[in-house]
Amino acid sequence: MKILTELARLEAAGGRAAVVTVIQTRGSTPGEAGQRMLVFPDGRTMGSIGGGCMENALRLEALDCLRDDTPRTAEYALDDEVDESGMVCGGKLRVFIQPL
C-alpha cells in the first residue's frame, strides 16, 4: 500500500520513479510474483523484490530504464547466490520495469 501511496504522491508532484514488478519465478527465489519495488532517480528504493545481489542488480537496471524512459523486462538467475545458510536459491526471476 505504501508504494501506491508514493506513486500517487509522485504523480501529483511531477516526480519520477521506476516500478519493478516480479512477473514470473521459476525454481527457488527469494521473491514471489506480484512483489514490487520503486526505484527513484537518486537510487533510493521503496519496497522489495527479494533483497540481496539480485535486488541491487535490478535496481541498477531500473535506473537505466529511467534514463532511457523505456519500459522493459529483465531476468535474473540466482544460480550463484548463496543465502545466509550457505544454500543456493537456484531459481530465476523475471521482472517488468516501468518508468513513470
N, CA, C and O of each residue as an XYZ file, in Angstrom:
400
protein
N       0.813     -1.190      0.000
C       0.000      0.000      0.000
C       0.860      1.259      0.000
O       0.490      2.260     -0.613
N       2.011      1.217      0.686
C       2.881      2.379      0.721
C       3.357      2.745     -0.682
O       3.495      3.925     -1.005
N       3.606      1.738     -1.512
C       4.073      2.006     -2.874
C       3.003      2.744     -3.663
O       3.313      3.692     -4.384
N       1.746      2.324     -3.538
C       0.666      3.004     -4.264
C       0.505      4.439     -3.786
O       0.278      5.348     -4.585
N       0.625      4.636     -2.483
C       0.542      5.990     -1.929
C       1.680      6.852     -2.458
O       1.471      8.012     -2.815
N       2.872      6.293     -2.509
C       4.032      7.031     -3.012
C       3.881      7.337     -4.498
O       4.253      8.423     -4.942
N       3.346      6.402     -5.269
C       3.108      6.657     -6.701
C       2.125      7.806     -6.897
O       2.326      8.649     -7.771
N       1.085      7.848     -6.107
C       0.112      8.942     -6.197
C       0.776     10.270     -5.840
O       0.527     11.284     -6.490
N       1.622     10.265     -4.805
C       2.324     11.479     -4.401
C       3.282     11.941     -5.502
O       3.361     13.131     -5.806
N       4.002     10.999     -6.091
C       4.934     11.340     -7.178
C       4.203     11.935     -8.372
O       4.652     12.920     -8.957
N       3.071     11.332     -8.730
C       2.306     11.835     -9.869
C       1.836     13.265     -9.616
O       1.928     14.120    -10.496
N       1.339     13.516     -8.421
C       0.860     14.857     -8.083
C       1.991     15.880     -8.083
O       1.776     17.044     -8.421
N       3.193     15.451     -7.704
C       4.342     16.360     -7.616
C       5.173     16.395     -8.898
O       6.138     17.154     -8.994
N       4.800     15.577     -9.879
C       5.574     15.520    -11.117
C       6.907     14.808    -10.941
O       7.842     15.040    -11.708
N       7.001     13.938     -9.930
C       8.237     13.196     -9.675
C       8.376     11.982    -10.571
O       7.471     11.633    -11.329
N       9.531     11.348    -10.464
C       9.812     10.175    -11.292
C      10.259      9.004    -10.428
O      10.834      9.176     -9.353
N       9.976      7.810    -10.934
C      10.446      6.569    -10.327
C      10.202      5.458    -11.341
O       9.450      5.629    -12.300
N      10.839      4.336    -11.116
C      10.570      3.140    -11.916
C       9.945      2.115    -10.982
O      10.380      1.947     -9.842
N       8.919      1.432    -11.478
C       8.280      0.365    -10.715
C       8.828     -0.956    -11.245
O       8.715     -1.254    -12.434
N       9.417     -1.736    -10.358
C       9.936     -3.061    -10.705
C       8.953     -4.071    -10.123
O       8.751     -4.121     -8.910
N       8.340     -4.878    -10.995
C       7.337     -5.856    -10.561
C       7.783     -7.245    -10.957
O       8.103     -7.489    -12.121
N       7.809     -8.163     -9.997
C       8.117     -9.563    -10.304
C       6.926    -10.130    -11.059
O       5.803    -10.125    -10.555
N       7.176    -10.625    -12.286
C       6.079    -11.160    -13.091
C       6.136    -12.680    -13.231
O       5.146    -13.312    -13.599
N       7.308    -13.266    -12.935
C       7.408    -14.721    -13.049
C       8.603    -15.213    -12.241
O       9.649    -14.566    -12.207
N       8.440    -16.350    -11.599
C       9.556    -17.002    -10.924
C       9.587    -18.460    -11.361
O       8.556    -19.062    -11.663
N      10.805    -19.013    -11.387
C      10.993    -20.441    -11.656
C      12.002    -20.960    -10.652
O      13.041    -20.336    -10.435
N      11.714    -22.074    -10.050
C      12.620    -22.624     -9.058
C      12.527    -21.844     -7.758
O      11.522    -21.194     -7.471
N      13.593    -21.923     -6.983
C      13.630    -21.275     -5.681
C      14.118    -19.837     -5.812
O      15.232    -19.599     -6.281
N      13.293    -18.880     -5.401
C      13.640    -17.457     -5.457
C      13.220    -16.786     -4.157
O      12.291    -17.249     -3.495
N      13.894    -15.698     -3.784
C      13.516    -15.015     -2.548
C      12.245    -14.184     -2.687
O      11.607    -13.863     -1.684
N      11.869    -13.832     -3.907
C      10.680    -13.033     -4.140
C       9.607    -13.843     -4.848
O       9.886    -14.900     -5.413
N       8.390    -13.345     -4.814
C       7.260    -14.010     -5.453
C       6.640    -13.094     -6.492
O       6.785    -11.874     -6.418
N       5.955    -13.677     -7.453
C       5.253    -12.889     -8.464
C       4.322    -11.902     -7.773
O       3.612    -12.255     -6.832
N       4.333    -10.671     -8.247
C       3.484     -9.627     -7.685
C       4.218     -8.676     -6.757
O       3.737     -7.571     -6.505
N       5.379     -9.085     -6.240
C       6.130     -8.173     -5.378
C       6.623     -6.988     -6.193
O       6.947     -7.124     -7.372
N       6.677     -5.805     -5.541
C       7.066     -4.574     -6.234
C       8.104     -3.806     -5.445
O       8.205     -3.900     -4.222
N       8.874     -3.036     -6.210
C       9.860     -2.133     -5.625
C       9.867     -0.869     -6.475
O       9.855     -0.942     -7.703
N       9.888      0.284     -5.823
C      10.074      1.556     -6.521
C      11.554      1.891     -6.488
O      12.228      1.676     -5.481
N      12.056      2.423     -7.605
C      13.437      2.899     -7.673
C      13.385      4.365     -8.097
O      12.846      4.703     -9.151
N      13.951      5.220     -7.260
C      13.957      6.654     -7.524
C      15.222      7.032     -8.292
O      16.213      6.303     -8.234
N      15.208      8.151     -9.008
C      16.367      8.558     -9.814
C      17.684      8.663     -9.035
O      18.761      8.507     -9.611
N      17.597      8.926     -7.729
C      18.825      9.018     -6.924
C      19.297      7.660     -6.411
O      20.280      7.585     -5.674
N      18.594      6.577     -6.798
C      18.994      5.227     -6.413
C      18.290      4.676     -5.184
O      18.402      3.486     -4.889
N      17.557      5.538     -4.454
C      16.799      5.050     -3.297
C      15.727      4.081     -3.769
O      15.282      4.135     -4.915
N      15.322      3.196     -2.872
C      14.254      2.253     -3.200
C      13.186      2.264     -2.114
O      13.415      2.717     -0.992
N      12.024      1.758     -2.476
C      10.923      1.551     -1.536
C      10.316      0.205     -1.897
O      10.063     -0.068     -3.071
N      10.084     -0.627     -0.911
C       9.576     -1.966     -1.171
C      10.729     -2.918     -1.450
O      11.896     -2.537     -1.365
N      10.394     -4.156     -1.782
C      11.425     -5.161     -2.023
C      10.913     -6.226     -2.981
O       9.727     -6.558     -2.998
N      11.829     -6.747     -3.771
C      11.510     -7.877     -4.645
C      12.311     -9.107     -4.236
O      12.393    -10.073     -4.995
N      12.897     -9.081     -3.052
C      13.582    -10.257     -2.542
C      14.931    -10.002     -1.913
O      15.447    -10.863     -1.200
N      15.519     -8.838     -2.157
C      16.766     -8.477     -1.496
C      18.025     -9.011     -2.168
O      17.979     -9.644     -3.223
N      19.140     -8.732     -1.521
C      20.433     -9.245     -1.943
C      20.962     -8.681     -3.238
O      20.541     -7.620     -3.700
N      21.902     -9.420     -3.819
C      22.558     -9.011     -5.069
C      21.557     -8.881     -6.211
O      21.680     -7.995     -7.057
N      20.565     -9.770     -6.229
C      19.551     -9.734     -7.281
C      18.801     -8.412     -7.256
O      18.595     -7.789     -8.298
N      18.391     -7.983     -6.066
C      17.642     -6.738     -5.963
C      18.507     -5.550     -6.382
O      18.022     -4.636     -7.048
N      19.778     -5.556     -5.999
C      20.658     -4.463     -6.388
C      20.875     -4.434     -7.898
O      20.867     -3.359     -8.498
N      21.067     -5.590     -8.519
C      21.251     -5.644     -9.975
C      20.019     -5.106    -10.695
O      20.143     -4.386    -11.685
N      18.841     -5.452    -10.206
C      17.618     -4.977    -10.846
C      17.340     -3.515    -10.521
O      16.666     -2.830    -11.291
N      17.847     -3.030     -9.394
C      17.778     -1.592     -9.092
C      18.594     -0.814    -10.126
O      18.149      0.223    -10.618
N      19.774     -1.311    -10.449
C      20.619     -0.660    -11.471
C      19.944     -0.717    -12.837
O      20.011      0.247    -13.599
N      19.300     -1.826    -13.152
C      18.549     -1.957    -14.409
C      17.409     -0.933    -14.451
O      17.135     -0.342    -15.495
N      16.754     -0.732    -13.314
C      15.661      0.250    -13.239
C      16.183      1.669    -13.435
O      15.508      2.496    -14.048
N      17.378      1.958    -12.921
C      17.964      3.288    -13.140
C      18.257      3.506    -14.620
O      18.042      4.603    -15.136
N      18.745      2.474    -15.311
C      18.947      2.564    -16.767
C      17.612      2.800    -17.470
O      17.527      3.592    -18.409
N      16.597      2.123    -17.021
C      15.257      2.259    -17.591
C      14.738      3.691    -17.418
O      14.113      4.241    -18.325
N      14.998      4.286    -16.257
C      14.603      5.681    -16.021
C      15.343      6.627    -16.960
O      14.752      7.563    -17.499
N      16.636      6.381    -17.155
C      17.426      7.237    -18.061
C      16.932      7.136    -19.501
O      16.855      8.136    -20.214
N      16.594      5.897    -19.924
C      16.117      5.666    -21.296
C      14.649      6.006    -21.469
O      14.173      6.197    -22.589
N      13.919      6.083    -20.331
C      12.474      6.298    -20.331
C      11.755      5.249    -21.181
O      10.828      5.558    -21.930
N      12.214      3.986    -21.041
C      11.656      2.890    -21.817
C      11.357      1.706    -20.908
O      12.247      1.244    -20.194
N      10.124      1.204    -20.917
C       9.821      0.017    -20.111
C      10.538     -1.203    -20.681
O      10.859     -1.247    -21.869
N      10.784     -2.184    -19.829
C      11.452     -3.400    -20.294
C      11.212     -4.540    -19.321
O      10.785     -4.334    -18.185
N      11.491     -5.735    -19.786
C      11.523     -6.894    -18.908
C      12.988     -7.271    -18.706
O      13.835     -7.005    -19.559
N      13.266     -7.886    -17.581
C      14.622     -8.337    -17.279
C      14.531     -9.655    -16.526
O      13.565     -9.909    -15.806
N      15.544    -10.486    -16.700
C      15.617    -11.746    -15.967
C      16.863    -11.762    -15.115
O      17.878    -11.151    -15.450
N      16.768    -12.467    -14.018
C      17.920    -12.609    -13.134
C      17.960    -14.060    -12.666
O      16.983    -14.575    -12.122
N      19.098    -14.713    -12.885
C      19.294    -16.096    -12.445
C      20.007    -16.094    -11.103
O      21.010    -15.403    -10.922
N      19.493    -16.854    -10.185
C      20.063    -16.925     -8.838
C      20.942    -18.163     -8.668
O      21.041    -18.707     -7.569
N      21.571    -18.602     -9.738
C      22.384    -19.820     -9.712
C      23.577    -19.707     -8.783
O      23.980    -20.699     -8.175
N      24.149    -18.519     -8.660
C      25.367    -18.357     -7.880
C      25.151    -17.680     -6.538
O      26.108    -17.492     -5.787
N      23.913    -17.307     -6.216
C      23.666    -16.596     -4.968
C      23.517    -17.559     -3.810
O      22.717    -18.494     -3.861
N      24.280    -17.328     -2.785
C      24.245    -18.156     -1.584
C      23.560    -17.359     -0.478
O      23.922    -16.211     -0.217
N      22.562    -17.974      0.176
C      21.876    -17.263      1.254
C      22.627    -17.426      2.578
O      23.709    -18.013      2.612
N      22.054    -16.907      3.661
C      22.710    -16.912      4.967
C      23.046    -18.321      5.454
O      23.998    -18.499      6.214
N      22.284    -19.311      5.031
C      22.514    -20.680      5.487
C      23.558    -21.397      4.644
O      23.900    -22.546      4.922
N      24.070    -20.715      3.602
C      25.050    -21.336      2.722
C      24.422    -22.075      1.558
O      25.119    -22.752      0.801
N      23.103    -21.952      1.405
C      22.405    -22.646      0.317
C      22.233    -21.719     -0.886
O      22.160    -20.498     -0.743
N      22.170    -22.317     -2.055
C      21.974    -21.572     -3.293
C      20.490    -21.618     -3.655
O      19.876    -22.685     -3.636
N      19.909    -20.445     -3.991
C      18.494    -20.415     -4.380
C      18.263    -21.255     -5.638
O      17.411    -22.143     -5.643
N      19.017    -20.979     -6.698
C      18.944    -21.768     -7.912
C      17.791    -21.450     -8.842
O      17.618    -22.147     -9.842
N      16.998    -20.435     -8.561
C      15.857    -20.124     -9.406
C      16.123    -18.969    -10.362
O      17.236    -18.451    -10.450
N      15.078    -18.587    -11.066
C      15.140    -17.441    -11.974
C      13.940    -16.554    -11.697
O      12.857    -17.015    -11.337
N      14.175    -15.273    -11.879
C      13.167    -14.262    -11.601
C      13.037    -13.388    -12.842
O      14.042    -12.972    -13.420
N      11.816    -13.112    -13.248
C      11.567    -12.210    -14.376
C      10.777    -11.029    -13.857
O       9.805    -11.201    -13.120
N      11.194     -9.807    -14.242
C      10.530     -8.598    -13.772
C      10.141     -7.711    -14.949
O      10.726     -7.786    -16.029
N       9.140     -6.871    -14.710
C       8.772     -5.822    -15.648
C       9.147     -4.508    -14.976
O       8.797     -4.271    -13.820
N       9.855     -3.663    -15.703
C      10.275     -2.373    -15.167
C       9.585     -1.271    -15.959
O       9.744     -1.171    -17.176
N       8.825     -0.452    -15.261
C       8.048      0.624    -15.879
C       8.491      1.974    -15.340
O       8.292      2.262    -14.160
N       9.096      2.817    -16.196
C       9.436      4.171    -15.719
C       8.181      5.024    -15.681
O       7.334      4.942    -16.571
N       8.067      5.842    -14.644
C       6.910      6.735    -14.506
C       7.387      8.149    -14.281
O       6.571      9.060    -14.139
